[in-house]
Amino acid sequence: MGIKVCFWGRNMEYSDEMKRLNEIIGDELFLKVCEEFGGSSPYISKKVVIQKKREMVLKEYKNGVSYKDLAKKYNLTIPYIREICNYSDIDTSLFSE
């Protein structure tokens, strides 16, 4: 499963994190990420992940998705979903199409 890495006739192993990324996004996107960021060590802050998840929840809520469905989809509690949806500091202009 995944991409076999071969460099100058030598099989190369990549880290467990890279293997997991490959499993999550698939071979094609994995290759694109490697081509774009190969040789560097991009860092993904947990704060970025949390903020993005909050934005996605708020966008879906504004499109009529219920607290219960959002809680199930994002594996969060209904009270936390309510807190996100009542949070006024998120720039909702990001969601206009």
ROSE-4610 file (N, C-alpha, C; in Angstrom, 1 decimal, always signed):
// ROSE-4610
residu = [M/M/M/G/G/G/I/I/I/K/K/K/V/V/V/C/C/C/F/F/F/W/W/W/G/G/G/R/R/R/N/N/N/M/M/M/E/E/E/Y/Y/Y/S/S/S/D/D/D/E/E/E/M/M/M/K/K/K/R/R/R/L/L/L/N/N/N/E/E/E/I/I/I/I/I/I/G/G/G/D/D/D/E/E/E/L/L/L/F/F/F/L/L/L/K/K/K/V/V/V/C/C/C/E/E/E/E/E/E/F/F/F/G/G/G/G/G/G/S/S/S/S/S/S/P/P/P/Y/Y/Y/I/I/I/S/S/S/K/K/K/K/K/K/V/V/V/V/V/V/I/I/I/Q/Q/Q/K/K/K/K/K/K/R/R/R/E/E/E/M/M/M/V/V/V/L/L/L/K/K/K/E/E/E/Y/Y/Y/K/K/K/N/N/N/G/G/G/V/V/V/S/S/S/Y/Y/Y/K/K/K/D/D/D/L/L/L/A/A/A/K/K/K/K/K/K/Y/Y/Y/N/N/N/L/L/L/T/T/T/I/I/I/P/P/P/Y/Y/Y/I/I/I/R/R/R/E/E/E/I/I/I/C/C/C/N/N/N/Y/Y/Y/S/S/S/D/D/D/I/I/I/D/D/D/T/T/T/S/S/S/L/L/L/F/F/F/S/S/S/E/E/E]
num = [1/1/1/2/2/2/3/3/3/4/4/4/5/5/5/6/6/6/7/7/7/8/8/8/9/9/9/10/10/10/11/11/11/12/12/12/13/13/13/14/14/14/15/15/15/16/16/16/17/17/17/18/18/18/19/19/19/20/20/20/21/21/21/22/22/22/23/23/23/24/24/24/25/25/25/26/26/26/27/27/27/28/28/28/29/29/29/30/30/30/31/31/31/32/32/32/33/33/33/34/34/34/35/35/35/36/36/36/37/37/37/38/38/38/39/39/39/40/40/40/41/41/41/42/42/42/43/43/43/44/44/44/45/45/45/46/46/46/47/47/47/48/48/48/49/49/49/50/50/50/51/51/51/52/52/52/53/53/53/54/54/54/55/55/55/56/56/56/57/57/57/58/58/58/59/59/59/60/60/60/61/61/61/62/62/62/63/63/63/64/64/64/65/65/65/66/66/66/67/67/67/68/68/68/69/69/69/70/70/70/71/71/71/72/72/72/73/73/73/74/74/74/75/75/75/76/76/76/77/77/77/78/78/78/79/79/79/80/80/80/81/81/81/82/82/82/83/83/83/84/84/84/85/85/85/86/86/86/87/87/87/88/88/88/89/89/89/90/90/90/91/91/91/92/92/92/93/93/93/94/94/94/95/95/95/96/96/96/97/97/97]
x = [+0.8/+0.0/+0.9/+0.5/+1.3/+2.3/+3.1/+4.1/+5.5/+6.1/+7.4/+8.4/+9.3/+10.3/+11.6/+12.1/+13.3/+14.2/+15.4/+16.3/+17.7/+18.1/+19.3/+19.5/+18.4/+18.5/+18.4/+18.2/+18.0/+16.6/+16.0/+14.7/+14.8/+14.0/+14.0/+12.7/+12.9/+11.7/+11.4/+10.1/+9.7/+9.0/+8.9/+8.5/+7.0/+6.7/+5.3/+4.3/+4.7/+3.8/+3.6/+4.6/+4.5/+3.6/+3.8/+3.0/+1.5/+1.3/-0.1/-0.7/+0.1/-0.4/-0.8/+0.1/-0.2/-1.5/-1.8/-3.0/-4.2/-4.1/-5.2/-5.6/-4.5/-4.8/-4.7/-4.1/-4.0/-2.7/-2.4/-1.1/-0.9/-1.9/-1.8/-1.5/-2.4/-2.2/-0.9/-0.5/+0.7/+1.9/+1.9/+3.0/+3.0/+1.9/+1.8/+2.4/+2.1/+2.6/+4.1/+4.6/+6.0/+6.8/+6.2/+6.8/+6.8/+5.8/+5.7/+6.5/+6.6/+7.2/+8.4/+8.8/+10.0/+11.2/+11.9/+13.1/+12.9/+11.6/+11.3/+10.5/+10.3/+9.5/+8.4/+7.3/+6.2/+5.6/+5.2/+4.6/+3.2/+2.3/+0.9/+0.5/+0.2/-0.1/-1.5/-1.7/-3.0/-4.0/-3.5/-4.4/-5.0/-4.2/-4.8/-5.9/-5.6/-6.6/-7.9/-7.7/-8.9/-9.7/-9.0/-9.7/-10.4/-9.8/-10.4/-11.6/-11.5/-12.7/-13.8/-13.5/-14.6/-15.2/-14.4/-15.0/-15.9/-15.5/-16.3/-17.6/-17.6/-18.8/-19.7/-19.2/-20.0/-20.6/-19.9/-20.4/-21.5/-21.3/-22.4/-23.6/-23.4/-24.5/-25.3/-24.6/-25.3/-26.0/-25.7/-26.3/-27.4/-27.8/-28.9/-28.7/-27.4/-27.1/-27.3/-28.0/-28.3/-27.1/-27.3/-26.2/-25.9/-26.9/-26.7/-25.9/-26.3/-25.5/-24.1/-23.9/-22.5/-21.7/-22.3/-21.6/-21.2/-22.0/-21.7/-20.6/-20.8/-19.8/-18.4/-18.3/-17.0/-16.5/-17.3/-16.9/-16.7/-17.7/-17.7/-19.0/-19.1/-20.3/-21.3/-22.5/-23.5/-23.3/-23.0/-22.7/-21.5/-20.5/-19.3/-19.7/-20.6/-21.0/-21.8/-22.7/-23.4/-22.5/-21.4/-20.4/-19.8/-19.4/-18.8/-19.8/-21.0/-22.0/-22.4/-22.2/-22.5/-21.3/-20.1/-18.9/-18.9/-18.7/-18.9/-17.6/-16.4/-15.2/-14.7/-15.4/-15.1/-15.5/-14.6/-15.0/-15.8/-17.1/-18.0/-17.9/-17.2/-17.1/-16.2/-15.5/-14.7/-15.6/-16.9/-17.8/-18.6/-18.6/-19.4/-18.9/-19.8/-19.3/-19.6]
y = [-1.2/+0.0/+1.2/+2.3/+3.5/+3.5/+4.5/+4.7/+4.1/+3.4/+2.8/+3.9/+4.3/+5.3/+4.7/+5.0/+4.5/+5.7/+5.7/+6.8/+6.2/+6.4/+5.9/+4.4/+3.7/+2.2/+1.7/+2.6/+2.2/+2.5/+1.5/+1.7/+2.6/+3.6/+4.6/+4.4/+4.5/+4.4/+5.9/+6.1/+7.4/+7.2/+8.3/+8.3/+7.8/+7.4/+6.9/+8.1/+9.3/+10.5/+10.6/+10.4/+10.5/+9.4/+8.2/+7.0/+7.3/+7.9/+8.2/+9.3/+10.3/+11.3/+10.7/+9.8/+9.1/+8.3/+7.7/+6.9/+7.9/+9.0/+9.9/+10.6/+11.1/+11.9/+11.2/+10.0/+9.2/+9.5/+8.6/+8.6/+9.9/+10.3/+11.4/+12.7/+13.0/+14.2/+14.1/+12.9/+12.8/+13.2/+12.8/+13.1/+14.6/+15.3/+16.7/+17.5/+17.0/+17.6/+17.4/+16.2/+15.9/+16.8/+17.0/+17.9/+19.3/+19.8/+21.2/+21.4/+20.5/+20.8/+19.9/+19.1/+18.2/+18.9/+18.4/+19.0/+20.0/+20.3/+21.2/+20.4/+21.1/+20.5/+21.4/+21.4/+22.3/+21.9/+22.9/+22.7/+23.1/+22.3/+22.6/+22.8/+24.0/+24.4/+23.8/+23.3/+22.8/+24.0/+25.2/+26.4/+26.6/+26.3/+26.5/+25.4/+24.2/+23.1/+23.4/+23.9/+24.3/+25.4/+26.4/+27.6/+27.1/+26.3/+25.9/+25.0/+24.2/+23.3/+24.2/+25.2/+26.2/+26.9/+27.3/+28.0/+27.1/+25.8/+24.8/+24.6/+24.4/+24.2/+25.4/+26.6/+27.8/+27.9/+27.7/+27.7/+26.8/+25.5/+24.5/+24.9/+25.4/+25.9/+27.0/+27.9/+29.0/+28.4/+27.3/+26.6/+25.7/+25.7/+25.0/+23.6/+23.2/+22.0/+22.1/+21.1/+21.2/+21.0/+21.4/+21.2/+19.7/+18.9/+17.5/+16.9/+17.2/+16.7/+17.2/+18.4/+19.0/+18.3/+18.1/+17.4/+16.0/+15.3/+14.0/+14.0/+14.9/+14.9/+15.3/+16.3/+16.8/+16.2/+15.2/+14.5/+15.5/+16.4/+17.4/+17.3/+18.0/+18.0/+19.0/+18.8/+19.8/+21.2/+21.2/+22.5/+23.2/+22.5/+23.1/+23.6/+22.9/+23.4/+24.7/+24.7/+25.9/+27.1/+26.8/+27.9/+28.4/+27.5/+27.9/+28.7/+28.3/+29.0/+30.4/+30.6/+31.8/+32.7/+32.2/+32.9/+34.0/+35.2/+36.3/+36.9/+36.4/+36.9/+36.3/+35.2/+34.6/+35.5/+35.8/+36.6/+35.8/+36.0/+35.2/+35.7/+36.8/+37.2/+36.2/+35.3/+34.3/+33.3/+33.2/+32.2/+32.6/+33.9/+34.3/+33.8/+33.4/+32.9/+33.8]
z = [+0.0/+0.0/+0.0/-0.7/-0.7/-1.8/-1.7/-2.8/-2.3/-3.2/-2.9/-3.3/-2.5/-2.7/-3.1/-4.3/-4.7/-5.1/-4.6/-4.9/-5.3/-6.5/-7.1/-6.8/-7.0/-6.9/-5.5/-4.5/-3.1/-2.7/-2.0/-1.4/-0.2/-0.2/+0.9/+1.8/+3.0/+3.9/+4.3/+4.4/+4.9/+6.3/+7.0/+8.4/+8.5/+9.7/+10.0/+9.7/+10.0/+9.7/+8.2/+7.4/+6.0/+5.4/+6.0/+5.6/+5.9/+7.1/+7.5/+6.6/+6.2/+5.3/+4.0/+3.5/+2.2/+2.3/+3.4/+3.6/+3.6/+4.2/+4.4/+3.0/+2.3/+1.1/-0.2/-0.1/-1.4/-2.1/-3.0/-3.7/-4.6/-5.3/-6.2/-5.4/-4.4/-3.6/-2.8/-2.4/-1.6/-2.5/-3.8/-4.7/-4.9/-5.0/-5.2/-4.0/-2.8/-1.5/-1.5/-1.8/-1.8/-2.8/-4.0/-5.0/-4.5/-3.9/-3.5/-2.2/-1.3/+0.0/+0.2/-0.8/-0.6/-0.2/+0.8/+1.4/+2.5/+2.7/+3.8/+4.9/+6.0/+7.1/+7.5/+6.7/+7.0/+8.4/+9.1/+10.5/+10.4/+10.9/+10.9/+12.4/+12.7/+14.1/+14.4/+15.6/+16.1/+16.1/+16.3/+16.3/+15.0/+13.9/+12.6/+12.3/+12.8/+12.6/+13.4/+14.6/+15.4/+14.8/+14.3/+13.7/+12.4/+11.6/+10.4/+10.7/+11.7/+12.0/+12.5/+13.3/+13.8/+12.6/+11.6/+10.4/+9.6/+9.5/+8.8/+9.5/+10.8/+11.6/+11.4/+11.5/+11.4/+10.0/+9.0/+7.7/+7.5/+7.9/+7.8/+8.6/+9.8/+10.6/+9.9/+9.3/+8.6/+7.3/+6.8/+5.7/+6.2/+7.5/+8.0/+8.6/+8.8/+9.4/+10.9/+11.5/+12.9/+13.8/+15.1/+16.1/+16.2/+16.3/+16.5/+15.3/+14.1/+13.0/+12.9/+13.3/+13.3/+14.4/+15.5/+16.6/+16.2/+15.6/+15.1/+14.1/+13.1/+12.0/+12.4/+13.4/+13.8/+15.1/+15.6/+16.9/+18.0/+18.1/+19.2/+20.0/+21.1/+21.9/+21.3/+21.6/+21.1/+21.8/+23.1/+23.8/+23.1/+22.7/+22.1/+20.7/+20.0/+18.7/+18.8/+19.9/+20.1/+20.4/+21.2/+21.5/+20.2/+19.3/+18.1/+17.3/+17.2/+16.4/+16.9/+18.2/+18.8/+19.0/+18.5/+18.6/+17.5/+17.9/+16.9/+16.3/+16.7/+16.2/+14.9/+14.4/+13.1/+12.0/+11.1/+9.9/+8.9/+8.9/+8.1/+6.6/+6.3/+4.9/+4.1/+4.9/+4.2/+3.5/+4.0/+3.5/+2.3/+2.0/+0.8/-0.5/-1.4/-2.6/-3.8]
